[in-house]
Amino acid sequence: MKHSEMTRRALLAATAAAALGLGAVTAQAQSPENVLIVGQIAEPKALDPAAVTAVNDFRILMNVFDGLVRYKDGTLEVEQALATDWTISDDGTIYTFALRDGVKFHDGSDFNAEAVKFNFDRMLDENHPHHDTGPFPLAFFFSAVNSVDVIDPMTVRFTLNAPYAPFLSNLAYPTGLIVSPTSVETHASEVGRNPSGTGAFKFVEWRSNEAVVVEANPDYWDGAPELQAVVFRPITDANTRTAEMLAGGIDLMVEVPPVSLSEFQGDAFTVHEQAGPHVWFLILNAKEGPFADVRVRQAANYAINKEAIVNDVLEGTAAVAAGPTPPAFAWAYNENLEPYPYDPDRARSLIAEAGAEGAELTFFVTEGGSGMLDPVAMGTAIQADLEAVGLDVSIETYEWNTFLGEVNPGLEGKADMAEMAWMTNDPDTLPFLALRTEAWPDKGGFNSGYYSNPAVDKLLEAARASTDQSERARLYQEMQTIVHEDAPWVFVANWKQNAVTSDRVGNFSLQPSFFLLLDEVTKN
């Protein structure tokens, strides 16, 4: 029997034992060296990078696929990946990439310029023969792309319809990861269950609600990974995930509940923390209902005791948010903005002015999901604060993927408010996709609360077209001031991400991008 076959059988036995409830310690005992068991927060929606939006899914995808560029270790700065070099035209509208030679997809097909063109045309061209493998919810990232042209087998050119400052950063985001065209042609709409990339790990299998298994790619262009395999296990209940980590059933746990961090002190575990561009907020339905009135939206911001949530619910693992832009984007962050203070009297006064006393609100809450911190506990605290100022709040709780299916298409006719969290790669991303008028759900965006302000629209359009970072910063800071006043969201918290590893795991670090990069991780 080949060594790889023995490894695969061992790791599958380990995950089967855990899934069948045979005990976390048994699962650990059966888990061989160099097989990492990761406790994920949810079942992935799909393993097609063009078709998903959740960091939970991205944590798997970043180990199976590569993009033309990637973020340098420990930063959000762009460096070479499948592209070895690139040039940008003087007017900022033409990007020409020289591609890495000799790279193959996991299915044996060649990576080349035609593959790059195929990936972006699939997303952006409605007439592409495989456009129906979507939908492609973050195709907005590349809305400025006018054409993708093959110059020669290892050179590809992107022509934009206008200068677009975040373009390279967006290429490093999972939406820019390159999928094997052969896998798309072979599996069609099922490609998300049968991924093939060029990454450090190859897909082995996905057993629904049990595990996604990947194994080392010995021919990886950036060097074979240290691990032989990784098993991503969805453990949606945070307490169960914590218990599994303590018992040894998993080697790495992401998004540790703040109340559980103290349980991982000592030599058996290492707690990892890393600040990043994250914002946790409440989407308010500005189109209909009480929150159509800006005074009620502002009242919600005054009514919620965000300091108490950060200190008591999140155990100090976050800071109170002041607006839509995370302070991790230091160059674009408006330091003059102050968070809405906790002022229930002011909230009651604004509610009275708006004639909204006793208004009934439907509040969508998720059990857990990407960057959602402790969403049920936070939702309960928020409900209590809003009821204390005279609003009648009814919570509806959903599993993460079901929650996204309810929220992303828009709150109209369904809810007045919903929890949400974003981890982003550029100060353009979140406001452009979730605050512009043209980003309303019926137009393909994520502005689920239907906020609209023409001044904000103009500022965001101008900022992404500017090649001067200081000018971009000024525009983003002005946008933040307007959005803070309009209060389309309740700005709650900026999180410091965390993870725990066992003493069997080495060479692991968290990334400010919030992705898991496992190609250099070891396990003894």
C-alpha positions in Angstrom: 0.0 0.0 0.0 1.3 3.4 -0.9 2.2 5.8 2.0 -0.3 8.4 0.7 -3.0 5.7 0.8 -2.2 4.8 4.4 -2.2 8.4 5.4 -5.6 9.0 3.7 -7.1 5.9 5.4 -5.8 7.0 8.8 -7.1 10.5 8.5 -10.5 9.3 7.2 -10.7 6.9 10.2 -9.9 9.8 12.5 -12.7 12.0 11.2 -15.1 9.1 11.0 -14.5 8.3 14.7 -15.2 11.9 15.6 -18.3 12.1 13.4 -19.7 8.9 14.9 -19.2 10.2 18.4 -16.5 7.7 19.3 -14.8 10.4 21.3 -12.4 13.2 20.7 -9.5 11.5 22.4 -10.0 8.4 20.2 -10.0 10.6 17.1 -6.8 12.2 18.2 -5.1 8.8 18.9 -6.0 7.7 15.4 -4.8 10.9 13.8 -1.3 10.4 12.4 1.5 12.9 12.5 1.3 15.6 9.9 -2.5 15.4 9.6 -4.0 18.6 10.9 -7.6 18.6 12.2 -9.2 22.0 12.0 -12.4 22.9 13.8 -14.3 25.2 11.5 -17.3 27.3 12.5 -19.7 26.1 9.8 -20.2 23.8 6.9 -18.8 25.4 3.8 -21.4 26.6 1.2 -19.2 25.6 -1.7 -15.5 25.2 -2.7 -15.7 27.3 -5.8 -13.9 30.6 -5.0 -15.9 32.6 -7.5 -19.2 31.5 -5.9 -18.8 32.1 -2.1 -18.5 35.0 0.2 -17.8 33.6 3.7 -14.3 33.6 5.3 -15.3 30.2 6.7 -15.1 28.9 3.1 -12.1 31.0 2.2 -10.1 29.3 5.0 -10.3 26.1 3.0 -10.0 27.6 -0.5 -6.8 29.6 0.2 -5.0 26.2 0.7 -6.4 24.6 -2.5 -6.1 27.5 -5.0 -3.7 30.3 -5.9 -4.4 33.7 -7.5 -2.2 35.7 -9.8 -1.0 37.6 -6.7 -1.3 37.1 -2.9 -0.8 39.0 0.3 2.7 38.9 1.8 2.9 36.9 5.0 1.6 39.0 7.9 0.4 41.9 5.7 -2.2 43.1 3.2 0.6 44.1 0.7 0.5 42.3 -2.6 3.2 40.1 -4.0 3.7 37.6 -6.8 2.0 34.2 -6.9 0.9 32.6 -10.2 2.0 35.9 -11.8 5.8 36.5 -11.6 5.6 40.1 -12.7 3.2 42.8 -14.0 3.1 46.2 -15.6 0.5 48.9 -15.3 -0.2 51.5 -18.1 0.4 55.2 -17.3 -3.4 55.8 -17.2 -3.9 52.9 -14.8 -6.3 51.0 -17.1 -4.1 48.2 -18.5 -2.5 45.5 -16.3 -0.3 43.0 -18.1 0.8 39.9 -16.2 3.7 37.5 -16.9 2.6 34.0 -15.6 4.6 31.4 -13.8 5.7 28.7 -16.2 5.4 24.9 -15.6 2.5 25.1 -13.1 -0.3 22.4 -13.4 -3.7 22.2 -11.8 -4.4 19.3 -9.5 -6.3 17.5 -12.3 -3.1 17.6 -14.4 -4.2 20.3 -16.8 -1.9 23.3 -17.6 -2.1 26.7 -15.9 -1.7 29.3 -18.6 -3.2 32.6 -19.9 -6.2 30.8 -21.4 -7.0 29.5 -17.9 -6.9 33.0 -16.4 -9.1 34.3 -19.2 -11.5 31.4 -18.7 -11.9 32.2 -14.9 -12.7 35.9 -15.3 -14.9 35.5 -18.4 -16.9 32.8 -16.5 -17.6 35.4 -13.8 -18.1 38.5 -15.9 -19.4 37.5 -19.3 -23.1 36.4 -19.2 -22.6 34.7 -22.6 -19.8 32.5 -21.4 -20.7 28.8 -21.8 -20.1 28.2 -18.1 -21.5 31.4 -16.6 -24.4 29.3 -15.4 -22.0 27.7 -12.8 -22.6 30.8 -10.7 -24.0 32.9 -9.2 -20.9 35.0 -8.6 -21.7 37.2 -5.7 -18.4 39.1 -5.5 -18.0 39.6 -9.2 -18.3 43.3 -8.2 -14.7 43.1 -7.3 -13.9 43.0 -11.0 -16.7 45.2 -12.3 -14.1 47.5 -13.8 -12.7 44.8 -16.0 -13.6 45.5 -19.6 -11.7 42.6 -21.2 -9.2 39.8 -20.5 -6.9 39.0 -23.4 -4.4 36.3 -24.0 -1.2 37.9 -25.4 0.7 34.6 -25.5 0.4 31.3 -23.6 2.1 32.9 -20.5 1.0 36.5 -20.7 -2.4 37.9 -20.0 -3.8 41.5 -20.1 -6.6 43.0 -18.2 -8.2 46.2 -19.7 -10.2 48.2 -17.2 -12.9 50.7 -18.1 -11.4 53.3 -15.7 -8.5 53.5 -13.2 -9.4 51.2 -10.3 -7.1 51.4 -7.3 -8.1 48.2 -5.5 -7.6 46.0 -8.5 -4.4 44.2 -7.4 -5.7 43.8 -3.8 -8.9 42.3 -5.2 -6.9 39.8 -7.3 -5.3 38.6 -4.0 -8.7 38.0 -2.5 -10.3 34.5 -2.8 -12.7 35.7 -5.6 -9.5 36.1 -7.7 -8.3 32.5 -7.1 -7.8 30.5 -10.3 -9.9 27.4 -10.9 -9.1 24.6 -13.4 -11.2 25.2 -16.5 -11.1 21.4 -17.0 -12.8 20.9 -13.6 -15.5 23.5 -14.5 -16.1 21.8 -17.9 -16.2 18.4 -16.3 -18.3 19.1 -13.2 -20.4 22.1 -14.4 -22.7 23.2 -11.6 -21.1 20.7 -9.2 -17.6 22.2 -9.5 -18.1 23.6 -6.0 -18.1 20.1 -4.7 -15.1 19.0 -6.9 -12.5 21.8 -6.7 -9.2 21.7 -8.6 -6.7 24.5 -8.2 -2.9 24.9 -8.2 -2.5 25.3 -4.4 -0.4 23.6 -1.7 -3.2 21.0 -1.0 -5.3 18.9 -3.3 -9.0 18.2 -2.6 -9.7 14.6 -1.5 -13.3 14.5 -0.4 -16.2 16.4 1.1 -18.5 14.5 3.4 -21.4 16.8 4.2 -21.6 18.0 7.8 -18.6 15.9 8.6 -15.4 16.9 6.9 -13.6 18.4 4.0 -10.3 16.6 3.4 -7.3 17.9 1.5 -3.8 16.3 1.0 -0.4 17.7 0.3 0.5 18.7 -3.3 4.1 17.4 -3.6 4.5 19.4 -6.8 3.5 22.7 -5.4 5.3 25.5 -7.2 6.2 27.2 -3.9 7.5 24.0 -2.2 5.6 21.0 -0.9 3.7 21.6 2.4 5.0 20.2 5.6 1.7 18.5 6.4 0.5 15.4 4.6 -3.2 16.3 4.9 -5.7 18.7 6.5 -9.2 17.8 7.7 -11.6 20.7 8.1 -14.4 19.7 10.4 -17.6 21.9 10.7 -18.4 22.2 14.4 -21.1 24.9 14.5 -21.7 25.0 18.2 -18.9 27.0 19.9 -19.1 25.1 23.2 -18.8 21.8 21.3 -15.8 23.2 19.4 -14.2 24.2 22.6 -14.8 20.8 24.2 -13.3 19.1 21.2 -10.2 21.3 21.3 -9.7 20.7 25.1 -10.1 16.9 24.6 -7.7 16.7 21.6 -10.3 15.9 18.9 -9.1 18.9 16.9 -5.6 20.5 16.6 -6.6 24.0 15.5 -9.7 25.9 16.5 -10.7 29.2 14.9 -12.9 32.0 16.3 -12.6 30.9 20.0 -15.5 32.3 22.1 -14.2 35.0 24.3 -15.5 33.3 27.4 -13.5 30.2 26.5 -10.1 31.8 26.0 -9.1 31.3 29.7 -9.5 27.6 29.3 -6.6 27.4 26.9 -3.9 28.7 29.2 -0.8 26.5 29.9 1.7 24.6 27.9 -0.8 22.3 26.1 -2.2 25.1 23.9 -1.2 28.3 22.2 -3.6 31.2 21.8 -3.0 33.3 18.7 -4.4 36.8 18.1 -4.2 39.1 15.1 -5.8 42.5 14.4 -7.4 42.9 11.0 -9.8 44.9 8.9 -13.1 43.6 10.6 -16.3 45.4 11.4 -19.4 43.8 13.2 -22.5 45.8 12.6 -26.3 45.7 12.4 -27.9 46.2 9.0 -31.0 48.5 9.4 -33.8 48.4 6.9 -33.8 52.0 5.7 -36.4 51.3 3.0 -39.4 50.5 5.1 -40.5 50.3 8.7 -39.2 52.3 11.7 -35.6 52.5 10.4 -36.7 54.3 7.3 -36.4 57.4 9.6 -32.8 58.4 10.3 -33.8 59.5 13.8 -34.7 55.9 14.7 -31.5 54.6 13.2 -29.5 57.1 15.2 -31.6 56.1 18.3 -30.5 52.5 17.8 -26.9 53.6 17.8 -27.4 55.5 21.1 -29.5 52.8 22.7 -27.0 49.9 22.4 -24.4 49.8 25.0 -21.5 48.8 22.8 -18.9 49.2 25.6 -20.7 46.6 27.7 -20.9 44.2 24.7 -17.2 44.6 24.0 -16.2 44.2 27.7 -18.8 41.8 29.0 -19.8 39.6 26.1 -16.7 39.7 24.0 -14.3 39.8 27.1 -12.3 42.7 25.7 -11.4 40.9 22.4 -12.7 43.8 20.3 -13.0 47.6 20.3 -16.1 49.7 19.8 -16.6 50.6 16.2 -17.1 54.3 15.1 -18.1 53.8 11.5 -18.0 51.5 8.4 -14.2 51.6 7.9 -12.0 49.4 10.3 -9.2 51.3 12.0 -6.8 48.6 10.6 -6.9 50.6 7.4 -4.9 53.3 9.2 -4.2 55.4 6.1 -7.9 55.7 5.2 -9.5 55.7 8.7 -11.2 58.9 9.9 -9.7 59.3 13.4 -12.0 62.3 14.1 -15.1 60.0 14.3 -16.2 59.0 17.7 -18.4 56.0 18.4 -22.0 56.8 19.2 -22.0 57.1 23.0 -24.4 54.9 25.1 -27.2 57.4 25.7 -30.6 55.7 26.2 -32.2 59.1 27.1 -31.2 60.5 23.8 -32.4 57.4 22.1 -35.9 57.7 23.7 -36.1 61.3 22.7 -35.3 60.5 19.0 -37.8 57.7 19.0 -40.5 60.0 20.4 -39.7 62.6 17.8 -40.1 60.0 15.1 -43.4 58.7 16.6 -41.9 55.2 16.8 -42.6 54.4 20.5 -43.4 50.7 20.8 -42.5 49.9 17.3 -42.2 46.2 16.6 -38.9 45.1 15.1 -37.9 41.8 13.6 -34.2 41.0 14.2 -32.4 38.3 12.3 -29.6 36.6 14.3 -27.3 33.8 13.3 -26.0 30.9 15.4 -22.5 31.5 14.1 -20.5 32.4 11.0 -17.5 34.1 9.6 -16.3 36.8 12.0 -19.7 36.9 13.8 -18.0 36.8 17.3 -20.7 35.6 19.8 -23.8 36.4 17.7 -26.5 34.9 19.9 -25.2 36.5 23.1 -24.7 39.8 21.3 -28.1 39.6 19.7 -29.7 39.0 23.1 -27.9 42.0 24.6 -28.9 44.2 21.7 -32.5 43.1 22.0 -32.5 44.0 25.7 -31.0 47.5 25.1 -33.5 48.3 22.4 -36.4 47.1 24.4 -35.2 49.3 27.3 -35.8 52.4 25.2 -39.3 51.4 24.2 -38.9 49.2 21.1 -40.4 45.7 20.8 -37.8 43.4 19.3 -38.5 39.9 18.1 -35.4 37.7 17.3 -35.4 35.0 14.6 -32.3 32.8 14.7 -30.8 30.9 11.7 -27.9 28.6 10.8 -25.2 30.6 9.0 -25.8 29.7 5.4 -29.6 29.9 5.9 -29.0 33.3 7.5 -27.1 34.5 4.5 -29.9 33.3 2.2 -32.3 35.4 4.2 -30.2 38.5 4.6 -28.2 38.9 1.3 -31.2 39.2 -0.9 -32.4 42.1 1.2 -34.5 42.7 4.3 -37.5 44.2 2.5 -40.7 42.5 3.7 -38.8 40.2 6.0 -36.9 42.0 8.8 -36.0 45.4 10.2 -32.5 44.6 11.2 -29.8 41.8 10.9 -26.4 41.0 12.3 -23.5 41.2 9.9 -19.7 41.1 9.9 -17.2 41.8 7.2 -13.5 41.1 6.9 -12.2 43.1 4.0 -9.0 43.6 2.0 -9.3 47.3 1.0 -11.2 50.3 2.4 -13.2 50.3 -0.9 -14.6 46.8 -0.5 -17.2 47.0 2.2 -18.8 50.4 1.5 -18.7 49.9 -2.3 -20.5 46.5 -2.0 -22.8 47.3 0.9 -23.5 51.1 1.1 -23.9 52.3 -2.5 -27.3 52.8 -4.1 -26.2 50.6 -7.0 -25.4 47.9 -4.5 -29.0 47.2 -3.5 -29.7 43.5 -3.7 -31.8 43.7 -6.8 -28.8 45.2 -8.5 -26.5 42.5 -7.4 -24.9 44.0 -4.3 -25.0 43.5 -0.6 -26.7 46.7 0.5 -29.4 44.6 2.2 -30.8 47.6 4.1 -31.3 49.7 1.0 -29.3 52.7 2.2 -29.0 55.4 -0.4 -27.1 58.7 -0.3 -25.9 60.3 -3.7 -23.0 62.0 -1.9 -21.7 58.7 -0.6 -22.1 57.2 -4.0 -20.0 59.9 -5.6 -17.3 59.7 -3.0 -16.9 55.9 -3.4 -16.8 56.1 -7.2 -14.1 58.8 -7.0 -12.0 57.0 -4.4 -11.7 53.8 -6.3 -10.7 55.7 -9.5 -8.0 57.8 -7.8 -4.4 56.6 -8.1 -3.3 59.1 -5.4 -3.6 57.3 -2.0 -3.8 60.6 0.0 -6.7 61.7 -2.2 -8.3 58.3 -1.7 -7.9 58.7 2.0 -9.6 62.1 2.0 -12.6 60.7 0.1 -13.0 57.7 2.3 -12.8 59.9 5.4 -15.5 62.2 4.1 -17.6 59.2 3.3 -17.2 57.9 6.8 -18.5 61.2 8.3 -21.7 61.1 6.2 -22.4 57.4 6.9 -21.8 58.0 10.6 -24.5 60.7 10.6 -26.9 58.7 8.3 -26.5 55.6 10.6 -27.6 53.0 8.0 -26.0 50.5 10.4 -25.4 50.2 14.1 -21.6 50.3 14.3 -20.8 47.8 17.0 -17.3 46.3 17.1 -13.9 45.8 15.4 -12.7 42.4 16.4 -9.2 41.0 17.0 -9.3 37.5 15.5 -8.1 34.6 17.5 -7.3 30.9 17.2 -6.0 28.1 19.4 -3.5 25.4 18.5 -2.5 22.3 20.4 1.1 21.7 21.4 1.4 19.2 18.5 1.1 22.1 16.0 4.1 24.3 15.0 4.8 27.2 12.7 1.3 28.5 12.7 0.3 32.2 12.6 -2.8 34.1 11.9 -3.0 36.5 9.0 -4.5 40.1 8.9 -6.5 38.9 5.9 -8.3 36.4 8.2 -7.3 33.5 5.9 -5.7 30.3 7.2 -2.5 29.6 5.4 -1.3 26.1 6.3 1.5 25.2 3.8 4.2 25.8 6.4 2.4 24.4 9.4 3.7 21.3 11.1 2.2 18.7 13.4 4.1 16.1 15.4 
